[in-house]
C-alpha cells in the first residue's frame, strides 16, 4: 500500500503549476505537465536532491521553515498549507497579524445582526470586543466603554455589580488571557493590557500569578443589569475560521424563562433610547 501522502500532495500541486504562474521562464520542450522538481526547489530555496527525496517518500519530516517555503513556492492557500503541515507531522506556528485579528468581516457583522433577540459579539484573544449586535450593546450598556472584557471586569466600577458571581467571572477572565499568551506571548496589545491590569488591580495581579489556563466554557452567566434586573444566560463560542484568533460569542436565555423575557425587554428599552426624538414643527 502506498502511503507517501506527503510526496503525492507535493507532486499534485507541482503538476498544477506552469512556469508562467510563478514568474519563471520556460526553455525548451518540457516532459512534465507542470513545474519540474528543480524549479520547485529553486523557488523554495532548498536543495533539489532534498526536494526529490521528499516527493519520493525518502524524506518525510521537513522543518516548519521548509514547509512554509514549499507552501509559498507552490502557491498553497491557507487550507492547503495547513494540510501540508499535517502530512509532514508538524504544527503550524500561526500568529495572525494585528490587522487580521482586529477586522470583522461585513458578512460576520450581518450574521450577528440576524440574531435580533440575543446578544452576539466578536472578540479577539485579548478579549477586545471588536463588533457587537444591538442586543449585545444593550447588555453591556452599563460599561463605559464596553471595549475589553478584562478591563470591564477589573477596572470598570460597573463590573462588580454586573457580574453577580464576580469572583468566578474574574477567574475565568484571567484564565482566558493566560491562554492567549500561549498563542502569541509577544503580542504588544496583550502585554500592554496585562501590564495595566497588574498595576491597577491587586485581584488581577493575584489571579494572573496563579497561571490558571482555560478557554471559553459553556458555564451559565449570572448577570445583574440595572435596567431589567437578574439575567441567567448560557453561551456558545465559535472560532471564526477566516480570522484566526477571533471568536463569535452568542448568549442565550432559556425560552420562556424570566431571563428571556428580561432580555426582550432590554432590547426594547435600548431600541427606544436609540430612536431619534421627533422634530417639532412650528
QUIJOGI-V345320 format. One record per residue. N is the residue number from 0. RES is the residue in three letters. PHI is phi as a letter, one per 30 degrees, with the letter a starting at -180 (NA if undefined). PSI is psi in degrees with one decimal (* if undefined). Layout:
# QUIJOGI-V345320
[[N RES PHI PSI] [N RES PHI PSI]]
This chain:
# QUIJOGI-V345320
[[0 UNK NA 129.5] [1 UNK d 117.9] [2 UNK c 28.5] [3 UNK d 63.2] [4 UNK d -38.5] [5 UNK d -48.8] [6 UNK d -40.9] [7 UNK d -40.3] [8 UNK d -47.1] [9 UNK d -44.0] [10 UNK d -42.4] [11 UNK d -42.1] [12 UNK d -30.0] [13 UNK d -42.2] [14 UNK d -22.2] [15 UNK d -6.2] [16 UNK c 148.0] [17 UNK c 156.1] [18 UNK e -40.7] [19 UNK d -22.7] [20 UNK d -26.2] [21 UNK c 12.4] [22 UNK i 26.6] [23 UNK c 145.6] [24 UNK d 147.0] [25 UNK c 123.7] [26 UNK c 128.7] [27 UNK i 175.7] [28 UNK d 146.4] [29 UNK c 134.4] [30 UNK c -4.5] [31 UNK c 153.3] [32 UNK d -35.3] [33 UNK c -137.0] [34 UNK d 151.7] [35 UNK d 158.3] [36 UNK e -41.3] [37 UNK d -33.2] [38 UNK d -40.1] [39 UNK d -41.3] [40 UNK d -42.2] [41 UNK d -46.0] [42 UNK d -35.5] [43 UNK d -11.7] [44 UNK i 33.7] [45 UNK b 164.6] [46 UNK d 135.7] [47 UNK d -38.1] [48 UNK d -37.4] [49 UNK d -43.0] [50 UNK d -39.3] [51 UNK d -41.6] [52 UNK d -35.4] [53 UNK d -46.6] [54 UNK d -34.3] [55 UNK d -5.3] [56 UNK i 9.3] [57 UNK d -12.5] [58 UNK b 125.9] [59 UNK b -0.3] [60 UNK b 66.4] [61 UNK d 154.2] [62 UNK d 161.0] [63 UNK e -35.1] [64 UNK d -40.5] [65 UNK d -39.8] [66 UNK d -45.2] [67 UNK d -40.5] [68 UNK d -41.8] [69 UNK d -36.2] [70 UNK d -42.7] [71 UNK d -42.6] [72 UNK d -37.1] [73 UNK c 5.5] [74 UNK h 45.1] [75 UNK d 140.8] [76 UNK d -177.0] [77 UNK d -43.9] [78 UNK d -41.8] [79 UNK d -38.2] [80 UNK d -44.6] [81 UNK d -37.7] [82 UNK d -39.6] [83 UNK d -40.8] [84 UNK e -44.1] [85 UNK d -40.4] [86 UNK d -31.8] [87 UNK d 0.4] [88 UNK i 29.4] [89 UNK b 166.3] [90 UNK c 124.1] [91 UNK d 141.1] [92 UNK c 77.4] [93 UNK d 115.1] [94 UNK b 99.8] [95 UNK d 151.3] [96 UNK d 157.6] [97 UNK e -37.9] [98 UNK d -40.0] [99 UNK d -35.0] [100 UNK d -12.2] [101 UNK c -25.4] [102 UNK c 127.2] [103 UNK c 128.0] [104 UNK d 149.3] [105 UNK e -35.9] [106 UNK d -38.2] [107 UNK d -38.1] [108 UNK d -41.1] [109 UNK d -38.6] [110 UNK d -44.4] [111 UNK d -39.9] [112 UNK d -16.9] [113 UNK d -2.0] [114 UNK c 75.2] [115 UNK d -19.4] [116 UNK c 8.1] [117 UNK b 141.0] [118 UNK d 135.2] [119 UNK b 136.1] [120 UNK a 163.1] [121 UNK c 133.9] [122 UNK b 163.7] [123 UNK c -174.1] [124 UNK d -23.2] [125 UNK d 11.2] [126 UNK i 22.1] [127 UNK d 134.3] [128 UNK d 110.8] [129 UNK c -30.2] [130 UNK a 150.1] [131 UNK a 149.9] [132 UNK d 177.5] [133 UNK d -36.7] [134 UNK d -34.9] [135 UNK d -38.1] [136 UNK e -41.6] [137 UNK d -40.9] [138 UNK d -42.1] [139 UNK c 15.4] [140 UNK e -29.5] [141 UNK d -17.7] [142 UNK c 144.2] [143 UNK b 98.9] [144 UNK c 168.6] [145 UNK c 84.1] [146 UNK c -36.0] [147 UNK b 126.8] [148 UNK d -32.7] [149 UNK d -46.1] [150 UNK d -41.5] [151 UNK d -38.4] [152 UNK d -42.6] [153 UNK c -29.7] [154 UNK c -21.3] [155 UNK d 129.3] [156 UNK e -26.0] [157 UNK d -20.4] [158 UNK d -42.8] [159 UNK d -33.6] [160 UNK d -36.3] [161 UNK d -45.0] [162 UNK c 107.8] [163 UNK d -35.1] [164 UNK c 75.8] [165 UNK d -40.3] [166 UNK e -43.7] [167 UNK d -41.9] [168 UNK d -39.9] [169 UNK d -44.3] [170 UNK d -43.2] [171 UNK d -39.0] [172 UNK d -46.1] [173 UNK d -38.8] [174 UNK d -35.1] [175 UNK d -43.2] [176 UNK d -37.8] [177 UNK d -39.1] [178 UNK d -36.0] [179 UNK d -31.0] [180 UNK d -25.5] [181 UNK d -25.3] [182 UNK d -41.0] [183 UNK a 79.0] [184 UNK d -22.0] [185 UNK c 10.0] [186 UNK e 118.1] [187 UNK d -34.3] [188 UNK d -42.4] [189 UNK d -44.1] [190 UNK d -43.6] [191 UNK d -43.9] [192 UNK d -47.4] [193 UNK d -40.9] [194 UNK d -44.1] [195 UNK d -46.5] [196 UNK d -39.0] [197 UNK d -40.4] [198 UNK d -36.5] [199 UNK c -6.7] [200 UNK b 116.4] [201 UNK d -33.4] [202 UNK d -42.6] [203 UNK d -44.4] [204 UNK e -43.9] [205 UNK d -46.4] [206 UNK d -37.2] [207 UNK d -39.2] [208 UNK d -6.9] [209 UNK d -17.5] [210 UNK h 34.8] [211 UNK d 133.5] [212 UNK c 131.0] [213 UNK a 137.3] [214 UNK d -175.7] [215 UNK d 136.5] [216 UNK c -172.2] [217 UNK c 17.3] [218 UNK e 144.7] [219 UNK d 144.0] [220 UNK c 127.3] [221 UNK c 107.8] [222 UNK c 155.1] [223 UNK b 107.3] [224 UNK c 132.6] [225 UNK d -20.6] [226 UNK d -30.9] [227 UNK b -1.8] [228 UNK i -153.3] [229 UNK d 143.5] [230 UNK b 131.7] [231 UNK c 114.0] [232 UNK b 142.5] [233 UNK c 171.2] [234 UNK a 161.5] [235 UNK b 140.1] [236 UNK c 129.6] [237 UNK b 130.3] [238 UNK d 136.0] [239 UNK d 111.5] [240 UNK d -37.9] [241 UNK c 8.7] [242 UNK b 78.3] [243 UNK e 133.0] [244 UNK j -18.4] [245 UNK c 147.2] [246 UNK b 139.0] [247 UNK c 122.8] [248 UNK c 128.5] [249 UNK b 120.2] [250 UNK d 153.7] [251 UNK b 135.3] [252 UNK c 144.7] [253 UNK e 125.0] [254 UNK e 133.7] [255 UNK i -3.0] [256 UNK d 163.8] [257 UNK e -34.8] [258 UNK d -37.3] [259 UNK d -41.8] [260 UNK d -40.8] [261 UNK d -36.9] [262 UNK d -41.5] [263 UNK d -40.9] [264 UNK d -40.5] [265 UNK d -43.4] [266 UNK d -40.4] [267 UNK d -42.2] [268 UNK e -46.6] [269 UNK d -27.6] [270 UNK d -38.9] [271 UNK d -39.8] [272 UNK d -31.4] [273 UNK d -16.8] [274 UNK d 127.3] [275 UNK d 143.5] [276 UNK d 142.2] [277 UNK d 141.6] [278 UNK d 138.5] [279 UNK d 147.7] [280 UNK c 124.0] [281 UNK c *]]
